Amino acid sequence: MKLIALPAFTDNYVWMLHDGVHAIVVDPGEATPVLRALDERGLQLRAIVVTHHHADHVGGVDALRHRLPDGSGPVYGPGAERIPQPFVALKGGEAVQLLGTRFEVIDVPGHTAGHIAYFGRPAGEAPILFCGDTLFSGGCGRLFEGSPAQMHDSLSRLAALPGETRVCCAHEYTLSNLKFARAVEPGNAALDDYVAECEALRARGMPTLPSSVARERAVNPFLRVDEPQVRASAHAHDAAGRDDPAGVFATLRQWKNEFR
């Protein structure tokens, strides 16, 4: 299986997974890079997979339908959100077969109310997580429709996945996220190493993604709300904030919203 991050807009990635003949794409906000990649590689599009309803994730769906097996689908997406019709509505606990791999659907509300993620274990390869805008490398999505408690719970579910899981986020936000992470946890050596690695990748014009669950557990402050330094930094930023994990997360998320 080949996993490719197709740049779209200014900082989006459309994820493509292919076996040399057939392909799926995840969150195609823009059709042009997908069509180009299909044609350059001689691939047949077998399915479109969507994590949530925002335009930069679904804007290219209809322009890609003609490349699907029956000319309109299958398109998979969260049943609780406004996804371009027709689509196969999914919810947490269900599963879908994509290129011979079973992908489990995980409910991850927070960024949007009905956001879902897809977790699969291709044979002989590291697992894959398509997490949309819920988990970013070094960060997480803004809370447009959900609560801090919901997002903390969603991130905790993703953090519990196997450490070798490849984390396929939908945006190249890594370096800006890591700048904030260093402000929260300045003594984290793993974070310093990761910053250097990501800076080198971006200097060569390469994506910082996919990350891994193990890496995110080590560097992402939003997954480290139980760490003493993270809790202390959150309290120093807002002494009135709650000390429970969801409360620490809420403080961090508001801090990140304002961070420059």
Backbone as CSV, one residue per row, in Angstrom:
resi,resn,N_x,N_y,N_z,CA_x,CA_y,CA_z,C_x,C_y,C_z
1,MET,0.836,-1.200,0.000,0.000,0.000,0.000,0.874,1.253,0.000
2,LYS,0.560,2.218,-0.827,1.266,3.487,-0.853,0.379,4.567,-0.259
3,LEU,0.949,5.329,0.665,0.233,6.410,1.327,0.874,7.723,0.889
4,ILE,0.054,8.630,0.328,0.571,9.872,-0.240,-0.224,11.057,0.307
5,ALA,0.493,12.107,0.700,-0.146,13.364,1.103,-0.147,14.300,-0.101
6,LEU,-1.332,14.592,-0.627,-1.461,15.482,-1.785,-1.745,16.904,-1.286
7,PRO,-0.828,17.845,-1.489,-1.076,19.217,-1.037,-2.277,19.828,-1.757
8,ALA,-3.078,20.569,-0.999,-4.241,21.275,-1.548,-4.362,22.629,-0.851
9,PHE,-4.934,23.600,-1.567,-5.055,24.962,-1.029,-3.669,25.431,-0.552
10,THR,-3.606,26.048,0.640,-2.312,26.527,1.130,-1.667,25.579,2.127
11,ASP,-2.485,24.851,2.903,-1.892,23.994,3.935,-2.692,22.717,4.192
12,ASN,-3.627,22.391,3.297,-4.376,21.130,3.430,-3.594,19.971,2.835
13,TYR,-3.922,18.761,3.289,-3.510,17.541,2.614,-4.747,16.711,2.305
14,VAL,-4.839,16.237,1.068,-5.781,15.173,0.710,-4.967,13.887,0.755
15,TRP,-5.393,12.935,1.560,-4.645,11.687,1.673,-5.108,10.694,0.617
16,MET,-4.136,10.103,-0.058,-4.422,9.060,-1.042,-3.750,7.767,-0.594
17,LEU,-4.503,6.682,-0.630,-3.980,5.350,-0.349,-4.221,4.516,-1.596
18,HIS,-3.163,3.863,-2.112,-3.358,3.084,-3.331,-2.488,1.828,-3.323
19,ASP,-2.884,0.864,-4.135,-2.158,-0.406,-4.237,-1.466,-0.574,-5.588
20,GLY,-1.335,0.522,-6.316,-0.737,0.482,-7.641,-1.758,0.400,-8.760
21,VAL,-2.993,0.035,-8.398,-4.072,-0.060,-9.382,-5.272,0.774,-8.934
22,HIS,-5.702,0.553,-7.704,-6.877,1.220,-7.156,-6.473,2.191,-6.053
23,ALA,-7.294,3.220,-5.870,-6.982,4.244,-4.881,-8.238,4.674,-4.141
24,ILE,-8.029,5.159,-2.924,-9.059,5.901,-2.201,-8.462,7.257,-1.852
25,VAL,-9.321,8.254,-1.645,-8.848,9.552,-1.175,-9.678,9.978,0.024
26,VAL,-9.034,10.718,0.904,-9.660,11.145,2.158,-9.708,12.667,2.204
27,ASP,-10.894,13.197,2.432,-11.125,14.635,2.605,-10.664,15.460,1.408
28,PRO,-11.203,15.174,0.219,-10.798,15.932,-0.968,-11.490,17.295,-1.040
29,GLY,-10.926,18.261,-0.357,-11.483,19.607,-0.431,-11.321,20.216,-1.810
30,GLU,-10.335,19.730,-2.540,-10.026,20.229,-3.878,-9.833,19.018,-4.790
31,ALA,-10.445,19.035,-5.968,-10.382,17.876,-6.866,-9.115,17.846,-7.709
32,THR,-8.577,19.012,-8.087,-7.480,19.063,-9.059,-6.265,18.223,-8.665
33,PRO,-5.744,18.330,-7.426,-4.573,17.513,-7.100,-4.868,16.022,-7.117
34,VAL,-6.107,15.647,-6.818,-6.484,14.234,-6.858,-6.522,13.732,-8.290
35,LEU,-7.162,14.470,-9.176,-7.234,14.067,-10.582,-5.836,13.955,-11.192
36,ARG,-4.979,14.909,-10.846,-3.606,14.876,-11.366,-2.880,13.614,-10.877
37,ALA,-3.012,13.308,-9.586,-2.327,12.141,-9.022,-2.869,10.838,-9.610
38,LEU,-4.178,10.750,-9.817,-4.760,9.557,-10.424,-4.221,9.351,-11.833
39,ASP,-4.192,10.423,-12.610,-3.757,10.316,-14.004,-2.262,10.029,-14.109
40,GLU,-1.463,10.684,-13.289,-0.015,10.471,-13.344,0.363,9.037,-12.992
41,ARG,-0.419,8.420,-12.098,-0.093,7.071,-11.628,-0.946,5.997,-12.286
42,GLY,-1.878,6.393,-13.151,-2.753,5.441,-13.813,-3.641,4.666,-12.854
43,LEU,-4.181,5.361,-11.848,-4.970,4.714,-10.800,-6.463,4.874,-11.048
44,GLN,-7.228,3.892,-10.570,-8.685,3.940,-10.600,-9.188,4.306,-9.205
45,LEU,-9.992,5.343,-9.121,-10.534,5.777,-7.834,-11.654,4.833,-7.408
46,ARG,-11.531,4.253,-6.230,-12.510,3.277,-5.743,-13.451,3.833,-4.685
47,ALA,-13.023,4.845,-3.936,-13.904,5.394,-2.892,-13.376,6.749,-2.456
48,ILE,-14.297,7.562,-1.964,-13.980,8.837,-1.331,-14.402,8.731,0.128
49,VAL,-13.515,9.159,1.012,-13.743,9.040,2.454,-13.691,10.440,3.056
50,VAL,-14.667,10.764,3.889,-14.790,12.112,4.455,-14.878,12.008,5.972
51,THR,-14.184,12.931,6.665,-14.213,12.930,8.130,-15.212,13.932,8.716
52,HIS,-15.431,15.049,8.016,-16.387,16.041,8.523,-16.787,16.989,7.383
53,HIS,-17.719,17.887,7.676,-18.435,18.593,6.612,-17.787,19.872,6.116
54,HIS,-16.695,20.332,6.682,-16.138,21.626,6.271,-15.746,21.625,4.793
55,ALA,-15.896,22.789,4.169,-15.733,22.892,2.717,-14.346,22.484,2.242
56,ASP,-13.316,22.738,3.060,-11.966,22.380,2.619,-11.698,20.879,2.750
57,HIS,-12.741,20.125,3.102,-12.641,18.661,3.161,-13.620,17.974,2.196
58,VAL,-14.657,18.686,1.788,-15.661,18.067,0.906,-15.835,18.795,-0.423
59,GLY,-15.131,19.925,-0.605,-15.377,20.752,-1.786,-15.099,20.078,-3.115
60,GLY,-14.245,19.050,-3.129,-13.932,18.370,-4.374,-14.691,17.082,-4.610
61,VAL,-15.576,16.730,-3.688,-16.264,15.429,-3.785,-17.031,15.296,-5.089
62,ASP,-17.893,16.238,-5.378,-18.750,16.103,-6.562,-17.946,16.100,-7.862
63,ALA,-16.840,16.844,-7.890,-16.014,16.882,-9.098,-15.222,15.591,-9.311
64,LEU,-15.191,14.739,-8.302,-14.480,13.461,-8.406,-15.410,12.273,-8.628
65,ARG,-16.707,12.482,-8.490,-17.640,11.348,-8.543,-17.538,10.569,-9.855
66,HIS,-17.307,11.274,-10.955,-17.286,10.583,-12.247,-16.138,9.585,-12.360
67,ARG,-15.163,9.664,-11.442,-14.051,8.727,-11.469,-14.307,7.501,-10.589
68,LEU,-15.422,7.484,-9.898,-15.764,6.350,-9.036,-16.409,5.231,-9.844
69,PRO,-16.438,3.993,-9.309,-16.893,2.840,-10.084,-18.261,2.990,-10.731
70,ASP,-19.238,3.582,-10.019,-20.566,3.697,-10.621,-20.897,5.128,-11.025
71,GLY,-19.898,5.978,-11.030,-20.100,7.356,-11.454,-20.636,8.279,-10.397
72,SER,-20.891,7.756,-9.189,-21.379,8.638,-8.124,-20.873,8.227,-6.747
73,GLY,-20.444,6.990,-6.580,-20.021,6.543,-5.259,-19.211,5.266,-5.350
74,PRO,-18.760,4.743,-4.220,-19.195,5.171,-2.891,-18.412,6.356,-2.328
75,VAL,-19.163,7.214,-1.629,-18.603,8.262,-0.788,-19.025,7.930,0.635
76,TYR,-18.064,7.877,1.531,-18.348,7.564,2.936,-18.141,8.811,3.781
77,GLY,-19.028,9.017,4.761,-18.881,10.179,5.625,-19.729,10.065,6.870
78,PRO,-19.595,11.034,7.768,-20.338,10.999,9.033,-21.830,11.230,8.817
79,GLY,-22.632,10.310,9.322,-24.073,10.394,9.120,-24.717,11.583,9.783
80,ALA,-24.051,12.161,10.785,-24.635,13.276,11.523,-24.270,14.629,10.925
81,GLU,-23.580,14.646,9.762,-23.157,15.920,9.193,-23.639,16.087,7.755
82,ARG,-23.505,17.314,7.251,-23.987,17.672,5.919,-22.896,17.358,4.894
83,ILE,-22.913,16.138,4.398,-21.951,15.687,3.404,-22.649,15.682,2.048
84,PRO,-21.949,16.044,0.953,-22.596,16.036,-0.360,-23.246,14.698,-0.674
85,GLN,-24.489,14.745,-1.049,-25.272,13.540,-1.371,-25.009,13.108,-2.811
86,PRO,-25.114,11.783,-3.077,-25.369,10.699,-2.126,-24.091,10.261,-1.428
87,PHE,-24.238,9.764,-0.186,-23.090,9.216,0.519,-23.559,8.131,1.479
88,VAL,-22.624,7.272,1.870,-22.901,6.207,2.839,-22.654,6.775,4.225
89,ALA,-23.711,6.857,5.019,-23.623,7.474,6.346,-23.025,6.492,7.352
90,LEU,-22.020,6.957,8.085,-21.328,6.112,9.055,-21.357,6.742,10.437
91,LYS,-21.196,5.887,11.453,-21.059,6.363,12.831,-20.081,5.460,13.562
92,GLY,-19.618,5.945,14.723,-18.661,5.200,15.519,-19.134,3.790,15.816
93,GLY,-18.200,2.841,15.766,-18.516,1.441,16.003,-18.766,0.655,14.735
94,GLU,-18.987,1.363,13.624,-19.151,0.696,12.336,-17.786,0.545,11.670
95,ALA,-17.773,-0.100,10.512,-16.524,-0.310,9.788,-16.806,-0.305,8.296
96,VAL,-15.763,-0.032,7.508,-15.887,-0.013,6.055,-14.646,-0.663,5.466
97,GLN,-14.833,-1.438,4.400,-13.718,-2.085,3.705,-13.181,-1.149,2.625
98,LEU,-11.900,-0.835,2.690,-11.261,0.045,1.724,-9.982,-0.614,1.226
99,LEU,-9.940,-0.938,-0.045,-8.779,-1.595,-0.650,-8.381,-2.859,0.121
100,GLY,-9.379,-3.609,0.549,-9.113,-4.867,1.231,-8.766,-4.733,2.693
101,THR,-8.788,-3.518,3.226,-8.479,-3.289,4.634,-9.732,-2.819,5.358
102,ARG,-9.945,-3.386,6.531,-11.091,-2.985,7.354,-10.723,-1.732,8.148
103,PHE,-11.467,-0.660,7.932,-11.273,0.580,8.667,-12.409,0.752,9.674
104,GLU,-12.049,0.854,10.940,-13.024,1.101,11.994,-13.349,2.591,12.052
105,VAL,-14.606,2.896,12.292,-15.056,4.284,12.407,-15.081,4.663,13.886
106,ILE,-14.479,5.805,14.209,-14.406,6.289,15.586,-15.080,7.651,15.660
107,ASP,-16.032,7.798,16.555,-16.650,9.103,16.779,-15.660,10.006,17.510
108,VAL,-15.374,11.182,16.942,-14.439,12.126,17.561,-15.005,13.553,17.515
109,PRO,-16.140,13.793,18.172,-16.717,15.142,18.159,-15.814,16.138,18.878
110,GLY,-15.961,17.397,18.498,-15.183,18.469,19.112,-14.947,19.571,18.111
111,HIS,-14.182,19.280,17.075,-13.969,20.242,15.987,-15.302,20.523,15.302
112,THR,-16.016,19.467,14.939,-17.421,19.548,14.532,-18.199,18.535,15.357
113,ALA,-19.517,18.668,15.345,-20.338,17.838,16.219,-20.348,16.370,15.819
114,GLY,-20.219,16.099,14.497,-20.325,14.721,14.039,-19.047,14.152,13.463
115,HIS,-17.920,14.793,13.722,-16.627,14.387,13.159,-16.344,12.912,13.460
116,ILE,-15.835,12.193,12.445,-15.427,10.806,12.638,-13.991,10.635,12.144
117,ALA,-13.360,9.551,12.603,-12.022,9.176,12.150,-12.076,7.731,11.690
118,TYR,-11.068,7.329,10.917,-11.002,5.979,10.350,-9.674,5.343,10.743
119,PHE,-9.733,4.159,11.331,-8.531,3.450,11.786,-8.467,2.081,11.130
120,GLY,-7.366,1.818,10.403,-7.225,0.540,9.707,-5.855,-0.071,9.926
121,ARG,-5.798,-1.394,9.730,-4.545,-2.141,9.889,-4.248,-2.886,8.587
122,PRO,-3.618,-2.228,7.611,-3.254,-2.936,6.382,-2.323,-4.107,6.703
123,ALA,-2.511,-5.224,6.010,-1.725,-6.422,6.285,-0.239,-6.143,6.123
124,GLY,0.527,-6.495,7.147,1.975,-6.357,7.081,2.499,-4.944,7.173
125,GLU,1.658,-3.972,7.516,2.075,-2.576,7.582,1.620,-1.955,8.896
126,ALA,2.190,-0.812,9.230,1.756,-0.083,10.413,0.315,0.386,10.230
127,PRO,-0.457,0.416,11.306,-1.834,0.909,11.192,-1.880,2.351,10.699
128,ILE,-3.054,2.731,10.199,-3.268,4.074,9.649,-4.480,4.707,10.330
129,LEU,-4.348,5.972,10.682,-5.454,6.752,11.226,-5.670,7.975,10.347
130,PHE,-6.868,8.099,9.781,-7.283,9.309,9.082,-8.145,10.101,10.057
131,CYS,-7.593,11.189,10.584,-8.240,11.869,11.718,-8.737,13.266,11.377
132,GLY,-8.681,13.660,10.104,-9.259,14.947,9.724,-8.652,16.100,10.492
133,ASP,-9.506,16.902,11.132,-9.067,18.067,11.891,-9.227,17.873,13.393
134,THR,-9.274,16.623,13.851,-9.354,16.380,15.293,-7.973,16.437,15.914
135,LEU,-7.076,15.605,15.439,-5.700,15.559,15.945,-4.754,16.078,14.875
136,PHE,-3.930,17.056,15.236,-2.840,17.518,14.387,-1.520,17.115,15.035
137,SER,-0.455,17.113,14.264,0.836,16.840,14.883,1.219,18.022,15.757
138,GLY,1.355,17.761,17.040,1.667,18.793,18.009,0.478,19.618,18.445
139,GLY,-0.718,19.322,17.935,-1.873,20.142,18.269,-3.184,19.420,18.066
140,CYS,-4.255,20.190,18.003,-5.592,19.641,17.754,-6.444,20.714,17.103
141,GLY,-7.599,20.328,16.611,-8.474,21.272,15.934,-9.160,22.243,16.876
142,ARG,-9.553,23.362,16.322,-10.354,24.321,17.101,-11.738,23.725,17.381
143,LEU,-12.364,24.228,18.429,-13.674,23.715,18.824,-14.763,24.588,18.225
144,PHE,-15.153,24.282,17.000,-16.186,25.065,16.341,-17.591,24.647,16.770
145,GLU,-17.777,23.374,17.057,-19.128,22.883,17.357,-19.206,22.048,18.637
146,GLY,-18.085,21.658,19.192,-18.094,20.794,20.365,-17.524,21.481,21.589
147,SER,-17.494,20.747,22.695,-17.018,21.269,23.973,-15.606,20.770,24.262
148,PRO,-14.899,21.440,25.189,-13.585,20.929,25.591,-13.648,19.493,26.111
149,ALA,-14.666,19.164,26.869,-14.774,17.799,27.395,-14.926,16.792,26.267
150,GLN,-15.717,17.121,25.246,-15.871,16.230,24.097,-14.542,16.040,23.373
151,MET,-13.827,17.136,23.128,-12.575,17.039,22.388,-11.526,16.283,23.191
152,HIS,-11.462,16.525,24.476,-10.517,15.782,25.320,-10.811,14.288,25.250
153,ASP,-12.081,13.936,25.310,-12.467,12.526,25.221,-12.111,11.948,23.849
154,SER,-12.350,12.711,22.793,-12.024,12.250,21.441,-10.523,12.015,21.292
155,LEU,-9.724,12.969,21.765,-8.277,12.827,21.666,-7.766,11.668,22.513
156,SER,-8.402,11.432,23.646,-8.000,10.305,24.489,-8.238,8.984,23.768
157,ARG,-9.318,8.895,22.990,-9.574,7.672,22.222,-8.483,7.459,21.174
158,LEU,-8.088,8.535,20.507,-7.050,8.407,19.483,-5.696,8.100,20.114
159,ALA,-5.408,8.699,21.259,-4.130,8.464,21.933,-3.992,7.030,22.425
160,ALA,-5.112,6.332,22.574,-5.090,4.946,23.041,-4.819,3.944,21.923
161,LEU,-4.749,4.404,20.680,-4.455,3.512,19.565,-2.992,3.069,19.627
162,PRO,-2.634,1.995,18.918,-1.246,1.514,18.957,-0.243,2.608,18.605
163,GLY,0.885,2.616,19.303,1.874,3.670,19.136,2.413,3.802,17.735
164,GLU,2.485,2.672,16.995,3.043,2.715,15.639,2.050,3.222,14.604
165,THR,0.834,3.534,15.015,-0.186,4.022,14.091,0.269,5.294,13.384
166,ARG,0.171,5.302,12.051,0.489,6.497,11.274,-0.670,7.483,11.372
167,VAL,-0.384,8.691,11.815,-1.407,9.716,12.046,-1.456,10.638,10.835
168,CYS,-2.536,10.526,10.068,-2.697,11.283,8.826,-3.628,12.458,9.069
169,CYS,-3.040,13.569,9.500,-3.791,14.798,9.746,-4.069,15.498,8.421
170,ALA,-4.994,16.439,8.449,-5.430,17.062,7.200,-4.800,18.419,6.936
171,HIS,-3.880,18.873,7.797,-3.257,20.189,7.591,-1.783,20.154,7.967
172,GLU,-1.000,20.973,7.279,0.417,21.149,7.596,0.560,22.290,8.599
173,TYR,0.175,21.992,9.845,0.251,22.974,10.926,1.376,22.644,11.905
174,THR,2.212,21.675,11.594,3.092,21.094,12.600,4.025,22.107,13.241
175,LEU,4.757,22.876,12.474,5.747,23.771,13.075,5.103,24.840,13.953
176,SER,3.975,25.393,13.517,3.307,26.385,14.376,2.769,25.727,15.641
177,ASN,2.290,24.504,15.537,1.832,23.789,16.726,2.983,23.519,17.690
178,LEU,4.143,23.164,17.141,5.285,22.847,17.995,5.831,24.093,18.691
179,LYS,5.683,25.241,18.068,6.068,26.491,18.732,5.249,26.677,20.012
180,PHE,3.955,26.411,19.917,3.104,26.491,21.102,3.472,25.398,22.101
181,ALA,3.706,24.184,21.619,4.043,23.067,22.519,5.288,23.382,23.334
182,ARG,6.273,24.040,22.714,7.490,24.412,23.450,7.185,25.444,24.534
183,ALA,6.242,26.331,24.279,5.854,27.300,25.307,5.197,26.609,26.490
184,VAL,4.466,25.546,26.223,3.780,24.800,27.279,4.737,23.906,28.047
185,GLU,5.653,23.254,27.325,6.517,22.246,27.941,7.963,22.460,27.475
186,PRO,8.629,23.523,27.952,9.949,23.888,27.432,11.059,22.886,27.738
187,GLY,10.865,22.008,28.703,11.908,21.046,29.052,11.791,19.707,28.371
188,ASN,10.931,19.602,27.365,10.664,18.312,26.717,11.698,18.057,25.621
189,ALA,12.650,17.161,25.878,13.728,16.884,24.918,13.192,16.245,23.641
190,ALA,12.174,15.376,23.775,11.588,14.749,22.587,10.980,15.799,21.673
191,LEU,10.440,16.835,22.262,9.860,17.931,21.494,10.944,18.698,20.741
192,ASP,12.059,18.960,21.389,13.166,19.652,20.721,13.663,18.852,19.520
193,ASP,13.814,17.541,19.702,14.270,16.685,18.598,13.283,16.716,17.440
194,TYR,11.996,16.703,17.772,10.969,16.679,16.732,10.941,17.995,15.955
195,VAL,11.116,19.102,16.663,11.163,20.400,15.981,12.278,20.401,14.942
196,ALA,13.468,19.933,15.319,14.598,19.912,14.381,14.289,19.024,13.184
197,GLU,13.663,17.885,13.433,13.315,16.959,12.350,12.318,17.602,11.390
198,CYS,11.307,18.257,11.932,10.266,18.861,11.092,10.793,20.064,10.329
199,GLU,11.662,20.841,10.953,12.255,21.977,10.244,13.078,21.497,9.046
200,ALA,13.780,20.394,9.227,14.571,19.844,8.124,13.679,19.353,6.994
201,LEU,12.581,18.721,7.332,11.644,18.241,6.311,11.053,19.412,5.525
202,ARG,10.614,20.438,6.218,9.981,21.564,5.537,10.999,22.326,4.687
203,ALA,12.249,22.370,5.136,13.287,23.032,4.354,13.501,22.341,3.015
204,ARG,13.190,21.037,2.964,13.315,20.280,1.715,11.991,20.219,0.966
205,GLY,10.993,20.951,1.437,9.691,20.970,0.784,8.884,19.718,0.999
206,MET,9.184,18.974,2.059,8.496,17.715,2.325,7.490,17.878,3.452
207,PRO,6.422,17.066,3.460,5.462,17.133,4.553,6.049,16.594,5.857
208,THR,5.566,17.116,6.961,5.951,16.581,8.270,5.122,15.347,8.628
209,LEU,4.158,15.026,7.814,3.198,13.958,8.104,3.420,12.774,7.171
210,PRO,2.965,11.571,7.558,2.247,11.294,8.799,3.154,11.302,10.026
211,SER,2.555,11.637,11.139,3.195,11.471,12.432,2.870,10.061,12.926
212,SER,3.047,9.818,14.209,2.635,8.547,14.796,1.982,8.815,16.143
213,VAL,1.172,7.893,16.594,0.527,8.043,17.902,1.579,8.136,18.995
214,ALA,2.623,7.302,18.926,3.674,7.346,19.943,4.350,8.712,19.968
215,ARG,4.651,9.257,18.796,5.279,10.581,18.733,4.358,11.635,19.338
216,GLU,3.074,11.571,19.014,2.148,12.570,19.542,2.000,12.461,21.056
217,ARG,2.009,11.257,21.582,1.967,11.105,23.039,3.169,11.774,23.696
218,ALA,4.302,11.804,22.981,5.538,12.329,23.549,5.668,13.843,23.427
219,VAL,4.978,14.464,22.440,5.230,15.889,22.173,3.982,16.765,22.181
220,ASN,2.818,16.187,22.047,1.598,16.978,21.835,0.984,17.367,23.180
221,PRO,0.984,18.652,23.532,0.473,19.029,24.853,-0.982,18.651,25.080
222,PHE,-1.766,18.572,24.013,-3.176,18.251,24.168,-3.391,16.774,24.515
223,LEU,-2.375,15.958,24.316,-2.421,14.560,24.747,-1.660,14.353,26.054
224,ARG,-1.131,15.421,26.622,-0.252,15.318,27.787,-0.775,16.144,28.964
225,VAL,-2.087,16.234,29.071,-2.679,17.094,30.105,-2.473,16.551,31.517
226,ASP,-2.025,15.299,31.644,-1.714,14.747,32.967,-0.256,14.973,33.359
227,GLU,0.570,15.475,32.449,1.980,15.702,32.757,2.141,16.917,33.678
228,PRO,2.980,16.796,34.717,3.116,17.909,35.679,3.480,19.236,35.033
229,GLN,4.429,19.240,34.078,4.833,20.496,33.457,3.699,21.112,32.650
230,VAL,2.928,20.283,31.963,1.808,20.790,31.178,0.743,21.377,32.097
231,ARG,0.446,20.670,33.170,-0.546,21.174,34.127,-0.068,22.479,34.759
232,ALA,1.227,22.537,35.124,1.764,23.746,35.747,1.712,24.927,34.789
233,SER,2.024,24.686,33.518,1.987,25.767,32.535,0.562,26.269,32.319
234,ALA,-0.389,25.336,32.262,-1.789,25.737,32.110,-2.241,26.571,33.301
235,HIS,-1.847,26.155,34.506,-2.237,26.904,35.703,-1.578,28.281,35.710
236,ALA,-0.310,28.352,35.280,0.376,29.643,35.239,-0.278,30.588,34.238
237,HIS,-0.795,30.020,33.147,-1.455,30.854,32.137,-2.814,31.337,32.617
238,ASP,-3.537,30.465,33.333,-4.871,30.829,33.830,-5.086,30.149,35.173
239,ALA,-4.804,30.874,36.227,-4.908,30.309,37.571,-6.336,29.934,37.933
240,ALA,-7.310,30.497,37.207,-8.714,30.192,37.490,-9.195,28.936,36.772
241,GLY,-8.364,28.373,35.915,-8.772,27.193,35.169,-8.883,25.960,36.044
242,ARG,-9.713,25.013,35.623,-9.880,23.771,36.378,-8.630,22.907,36.258
243,ASP,-8.396,22.062,37.284,-7.212,21.217,37.322,-7.454,19.800,36.820
244,ASP,-8.711,19.444,36.530,-8.974,18.114,35.997,-8.511,18.070,34.538
245,PRO,-8.310,16.864,33.957,-7.766,16.786,32.596,-8.552,17.603,31.566
246,ALA,-9.883,17.532,31.589,-10.667,18.298,30.626,-10.505,19.799,30.864
247,GLY,-10.349,20.190,32.133,-10.144,21.599,32.442,-8.795,22.096,31.966
248,VAL,-7.749,21.277,32.157,-6.420,21.637,31.649,-6.465,21.736,30.130
249,PHE,-7.146,20.787,29.494,-7.287,20.855,28.038,-7.974,22.156,27.629
250,ALA,-9.046,22.533,28.313,-9.773,23.756,27.963,-8.861,24.980,28.057
251,THR,-8.030,25.030,29.103,-7.096,26.150,29.244,-6.100,26.171,28.098
252,LEU,-5.555,24.996,27.765,-4.587,24.925,26.672,-5.208,25.339,25.344
253,ARG,-6.436,24.895,25.092,-7.072,25.209,23.813,-7.321,26.707,23.689
254,GLN,-7.770,27.339,24.774,-7.997,28.783,24.722,-6.673,29.530,24.576
255,TRP,-5.655,29.062,25.257,-4.316,29.655,25.147,-3.814,29.559,23.713
256,LYS,-3.971,28.387,23.120,-3.521,28.208,21.733,-4.293,29.126,20.779
257,ASN,-5.580,29.322,21.032,-6.379,30.207,20.172,-5.785,31.619,20.117
258,GLU,-5.159,32.033,21.201,-4.636,33.399,21.333,-3.140,33.495,21.103
259,PHE,-2.499,32.334,20.924,-1.031,32.280,20.888,-0.491,32.826,19.572
260,ARG,0.572,33.612,19.657,1.223,34.131,18.448,2.729,33.883,18.538
